[in-house]
Amino acid sequence: MAAFSDYVEDQITGWINGTTFAAAPTNTYVQLFNGSPTDTGTGGTALLTRVAVAAGGWTRGTGGAGTLTNTAVITITSSAGSAVTADNFAVFDASTGGNLLFYGALSASKSIAIGDEVKFNASQLTLTVA
């Protein structure tokens, strides 16, 4: 299960209270982490470069499902100077900086050697809001 960031929670409660919701991002960006990010966008150690997921790159569950699932393969390539271990992921609205949208734990930690690729096959990365 993924968690909303404080940014997204503030957007939702503001919208309910009559404030205009922020514009949808053109792309979203997936990044791996060692340790869990927090609602504020801090915490955990960001690993490797964020990878873009184009607008429409998620299938949205309807009827109260509260899910987003990737529609195509997401490939993150390691160019790190040393091996790293990822156990969490995060989704942002920009390639660097920007706002944290969602974050969550991977089903298992992944050791990533220099030059390795981490792939989320289509329909393998699901963000669930409950």
C-alpha positions, 0 to 999 in steps of 0.5 A: 500500500502506498501513502499520500504525501502531505502535499497531496493531502493538502491539495485534497483537503483544500479542494474539499474546502473550495480551493482550486486543486493543483494542475495535473503533472505532465509526467510523474517520476518514480525513484527508488529509496533505501528507507522510507520517505515520509509524508513531508518528502524527507526521510530515506535515502534517494537512490539512482535517477528518477524515471519518467512515467508519461501522463496517462502512464497509469491505469486508474481503478474506479468504483472506489478501488483507489488504485493506480497501476503502471501501464508500461514497463518502468526501467531504472538503470543504475549508474551509481558508483557503488552497489545500493539496496532499495526497499521503498519507492516514491512518485514525484511530479518533477524529475528533480525537486518537485513534490512527493506524491506517493511512496511505499515499500517494495514487496522485497528489498532489492540489491542493485549492483553497478549497471543493473536495471530494476524493472517494474513490468506493466501492471507490477507497480500498484499505488493503493489509496485506502 
